[in-house]
Amino acid sequence: MLRVGFAKLRIPLRSWPHGRKYLSQSTLGRPSSLIISSILGSHWTRSSLTRSRPISSAATQEVVSSEQLGVTEPRVHSDIPIANADERKVSILWSPQRWSRFHHIWLRDHCRCPDCFHPITKQRLLNTFEIPADIKPIHVQGSTDGLEVVWPGTSTESHSSVYPWAWLQANTYDPPLQKIPNRKVLWGSKIEKSPPSVTYTEAMDDDDKGLYKWLTNVETFGFCFVSGVPATPEATEELSQRIGFIRETQYGKFWEFTADLSKGDTAYTTMALGAHTDNTYFTDPCGLQLFHLLSHTEGSGGATLLVDGLYVAALMKELHPKFHDLLSRVPIPAHAAGEPSALYTPSPLAMYPPLRYHPSTGELMHVRWNNDDRSVMNHLAPEEVEEWYQAIKIWNELLTRPDSEFWVPLSPGTVLTVDNHRVLHGRSAFDGKRRVCGAYIGIDEYHSKLAVLKEKFEGTGDNGQNKERRPEDSRSIWNSNL
């Protein structure tokens, strides 16, 4: 098998970038075996790395040395990382202190040439299950375009792959990628001084800048007001559809309600509602909620309550770590049973704790809490029953602290958008006639719209591949979401 690029090269120290610093690193194994692949630049042209090419039988019989290639001093470019391959992995030295390693089978599986990855549909064409478990590159080298790898193919042809450097850095797993801080801002009652908001005109504008501002506020703070909305169900529904499909539930598609108990839920009464999230009885609770108070006559009350679940969870983790652990570990069953024609419970029944953290990053991903909808806790370990009740009592005390609660009276013309996976909402008791309309938006529809807007306005996701593309292929195959 041809091993161009794997031969040990006798390279003088003066030819290495930054002198001895590169040779002093031991993270990639034996420094003397590091492959400075740019010596092959004239031999392996770019065109040979973008399509299959024949390999002569003579070439596969012996190792080709640097002397045979006519190279005595390697041409090293300090801005191009150093790539080296061993029996199982390709190692990349980004700098004297930073490196990454990628398994051969992983790299082959992630080839995104047109033969392996459809450029329009962005779907994998390569049959992953036909990749040999012991696959090894024939050749690797770094170029300005990225890591170039030639793989063995048939007896007469090879296969070429190119991986952009930015994409490799964004997907490094050995060592694991360092966590990038998210844009979420935790808040308490002082948010009332400057709550996030956009105008209806901004949100509905065809240039999408206001829509992007709106959803970015929701991502950052967990909620956002939209002001200047016509106080009609039609305008509110049209605004909701700017985000995505409206999710239909047992309450209807786009809902409008008063305190008439037309639905079997306490929201359809004049009662106060404590801080809670909706749909705890669904396997996949809705992502966003939109509320619009259309009118309130002949009475008062009904102020809206918002509490940042991330803020309260952080407090509990700091002040009561033992009880915080219980809420992130013990699942709570729930139900919606007020409608004779419907009986909703999540599946599996007791599977979802109030606080769900990402298993890898440790980020709090989902707050799920509605004590009113809680079902029987018959799965608690006997020794944890009393501690669990103490844990939810502390949780409730933190939720209802004055510094946690943001109270705001809604008025016609202002729509409230809430991230139902983060922010808990409630209301005070009221009297009189009160009409509210709104909608649920799925979490995936919300995330999809926001991701598209980030591509449009931030250029995110392309991993540096912002080259001009055909209109029908506007999304890079190296997008970070793929």
C-alpha positions, 0 to 999 in steps of 0.5 A, a space after each residue: 500500500 502506498 504510504 506517501 506522507 507516512 515516511 519518517 523524515 529527517 528534518 533539521 530543527 531550523 526548518 520547523 516553524 517556531 524552532 524547537 517549540 514544535 519538537 518539544 511537544 509530545 502530545 502527538 507521539 514521536 515528534 520525529 514522525 510528524 508529517 509535514 505534508 506540504 512537501 507533497 504539494 507539487 506531487 499531489 495537486 488539488 485536482 487529485 484530491 477532489 476526485 478519484 484517481 488511479 494508483 499504479 501498481 508500482 506505486 503500491 509496492 514501496 514507500 516513497 521517500 522525500 528524497 525520491 520526491 526531490 525534496 530536501 527541505 520541507 516547505 512549511 507554512 505556519 498558518 497551516 496546521 500539521 497533520 500526521 497519521 498513525 494506524 488508527 487516527 489522524 492527529 492535527 497540531 493546531 499550535 504548540 499547545 493545541 491538538 486534536 485527533 480523529 479516528 480514520 473511520 470517523 473521518 471517512 464517515 464524514 466525507 462530504 464530497 458529492 459522492 458521499 453527501 448530497 449537496 442539495 438535500 444535505 443527506 448522507 449518501 455514503 454507506 457507513 456500514 461498508 467502511 472497513 473497520 481498519 481503514 487507513 488513509 493512503 495520504 494526508 496533508 494540510 492545505 489552505 482549504 483544510 485537511 486533505 485525505 486520500 482513502 483506499 478505494 478499489 484496486 485501481 482507484 482512490 477516494 479523496 476527502 477535504 475537511 475544512 479546518 474550522 469544521 474540524 476544530 468545531 467538531 473535535 472530540 479528542 480532546 473534547 471541545 471546550 464548552 462555549 458559553 451560551 447567550 442566556 441571561 439569568 434574571 430576577 425581579 429587577 428585569 422589570 426595569 428593562 424587559 426585552 421587547 420589540 414592536 409589532 412593525 419590527 416583528 412583521 417586517 419582511 426583512 426579518 431583522 425584527 423577527 430575529 431580534 424577537 427570537 434572540 430576546 427569547 433565546 437570551 431571556 426566555 421571554 419577550 414582549 411584542 408591542 403595538 399589536 392590533 388587539 384581535 385574534 387574527 393579528 395575534 395568530 398572524 404574528 404567531 405564524 411568523 415563528 412557525 407552525 402553530 401546535 394544535 392541542 386539546 385546547 384547539 389550534 389558536 386558542 381564545 378563552 375566558 373564565 367560563 370553564 369551557 375547558 377542564 383547566 383552571 386557566 379557564 377560571 378567575 383563580 390565581 395560578 402559581 408559577 408553572 410551565 405548561 404541558 407537563 402531561 405531554 411527552 414533548 411540552 410545547 416550546 413557546 407560548 404567546 399570550 395576548 390580553 384582548 380585553 378586561 372589563 368590569 373588573 381588575 386583577 389578573 396580573 401576569 407572573 414570570 419566573 426564570 427557571 434557570 435563575 431559581 435552579 441556579 439558586 437551589 444548586 448553590 444553596 441546597 445542592 442535595 435537594 437540587 439533585 433530587 429535583 434533577 433526578 426524581 421524575 414526576 408523573 403528570 396528567 391532564 384529565 379535565 376533558 372527558 374526551 381526553 386523558 393525557 399523560 407523558 410516555 413513559 409515565 414517570 420519566 421526566 424530572 423537573 430539572 433536566 440537564 444536558 448529559 455532556 455539557 451540564 447545561 440546564 435544558 428543560 424546566 418542567 414544573 406544575 404542581 397542580 397537574 402532578 400525579 401520584 408519587 408512587 415510585 419514590 424510594 421509601 428513604 427519599 419520600 420526606 427529603 423529596 417533599 422537603 426539596 419541592 418545598 424549598 423549590 417553591 420557596 425560591 420560586 415565590 421569593 420577591 427577588 425571583 418574581 416579575 409581575 406585569 399587568 398585560 394590556 391589549 396590544 402587547 403580546 407576551 412570548 414565553 419559552 415554556 422550557 425555561 420560564 414559569 408563568 402564572 397570574 393573580 386572581 381577577 374578577 370581571 370579563 377577561 379575554 385572552 388569546 394565544 398559541 403554542 409553538 413547537 420547540 423544534 419549529 422555534 429552534 429551526 426558525 432561530 437557526 435560519 435567522 442566525 445563518 442569515 444575520 450572523 453567518 453562523 453554522 458555515 464554519 468559515 465556508 462563506 464562499 459564494 454558492 448557487 441559490 439552490 445550494 445556499 446552505 454549506 455542507 459544512 454547516 454546524 447543524 448538519 
